[in-house]
Amino acid sequence: MELTYYIAENERYQAFYTYLEGNIDPNEIYARQLCEYLVLNGEQYRLLSNEMELDKDMLIVEKLGPVASFPDEHSYTNKGVHIEFREYVTENHMPLLYTLELHPYGRTHWEALRYLLKDYVFIPTIGLRKRDSAEIDEDRGCYVIYVTTDTY
């Protein structure tokens, strides 16, 4: 399996980041396809389409510009699989509600898939919240799930 991100520019697609088989957990490939946003090298991208051709998965994204950072951000690079849950209040205000560390329990990207697939997620110490969107933050090494205060 192979996963390549393509950027949409002037009605053309340019490959700009590729994961080759053996360098990425197959479950991570699927988890990335469920994230509407990507943060990579200080830039934020929005997923436009999710495509495939034989054993190649392709994510077509558009560049949104420099990523906004928040004072409560942490880096999880080389520290296992983490999911941050943030409340989407406004575009500039998304406080951290909870960080779930999947790695110590033997859970990895497979477990992250469970959260990324849901419309509503249960956040420990917070309760049930509606999923707004998700991103893979390559720079900080984590998934981020944005939720709203909506419950059923």
N, C-alpha and C positions, 0 to 999 in steps of 0.2 A: 504494500500500500504506500501511497505517496499523497501528501497534502501540499498544495501550492496556493498561496494567496496571490491574487491578481488585482491590480489597481486599475480602475476605470478612468481613462484620460482621453479626452477628445474622441470619444466613441471607439476607442481601441483599448485592448487589455494588455497590460504589461506585467509579467511575472516579477514579483519582488521578494518573495520569501517562500522557501520550500523546505519541507521536512521529508526526508527519505525513510523508507522502511528500515527498521532497526534503530533509528534515531528518535523515534516517537512511539509511545504506547498507542496501540490501535484504539483504545478507549478514549484517549486524548483527542484523536482525530475526530471522533464522533462528538465529544464534548465541545470542541471548538466550533463545530458546525451549528451548535445550539446557542452560541453567543452572538448577539446582535452587534457587538462592538469588539474592537481589538485595540489595545494600546501597545505600541511598538516603537522603540527609539524616540520617545517623547512626543509621538504623534498619535492621534486618535483616528480610527477608521470605523465606518459603518458598513455592515454587511448588506450587500445589494442582492446577491443570489448565491445559491449553494448548488454546485453542479458536479457531475461525475462523467468520467470517460474511462471505461474498463476498470483498471485498478487505481486510477488517479482521481482524487477528490480535489475540487477546485472551489475556492471561496473568492467571489468577486466583491471587492470593497471599494468604497470611495473615501478619500482622505478628507477629514473634517478640519484638521489643523492641529496645533499644539494642544496637548492634553492639559486639562486643568487639574491641579493637584490640591489635595486637602490636607490640613495640618495633622490629621489623625491617621495618615497613611503609613503603612509599614511595608518593609520588603520581606518577602518570604522565599527569595531565590535560594535554591539548594537546601530548603528546610522542609521539604515534603509538599503535599497538596493541601492547599488552604482555600476556603471560600469566605470572603467577606460579605456580610449582609449590610447594605446601606439603604437608608430611607431616602427615597427620592422626594425632596421637598420642592426645590427649584433647581434650575440648571447649575447654580453656583453653591447650593447648599444640600449636601447629601451626607448626613452624619453616619458614622459607623455605629451599627447596632450590636453586632456580634461577629466574632471570627471563629469559624469552625475549622479545626485542624483534623484532616482526614488521615494523614500518614501514620500517626502513632498507633492507630487501631487496625492497621493492615489494609485500610481502605485507600483507594487511590482514585484515579479518574473515573473508574467504574461507579464509585459511590457519588462522585460529583454529578454524573449523568442523572441520577435520581432527582437531584435538586434542580438541575437545569431543565428538565422535562416538565416540571410542575407549573400549574397556574397559581397555586397557593402553596406556600412552604411554611413549615413549622420551624421557627427559630427559637433555640433554647433561651430561656429567661425572658423572651419577648412574646411568643405565641404565634398564632397563625397570621400570615401576611400575604397579600396579593403580590405576585411577581410582576414587575414592570418590564424589566429587561435584564440582560446579563452581558458581561464582557470578560474576555480573557486579557489580563494585564500581563503581558510578556515582560515588561520592565520590572515589575514587582514580584512576578512569579506566583500569581494567584488568579482565581476566578472572583468576580464581583457580581453579586446578584442584587439588583436594585428592587426594592419593594415599596409599596404604598401602605397607607394606614388602613386601606380597605380590607375588610374581612368579608365573610359571606354577607 
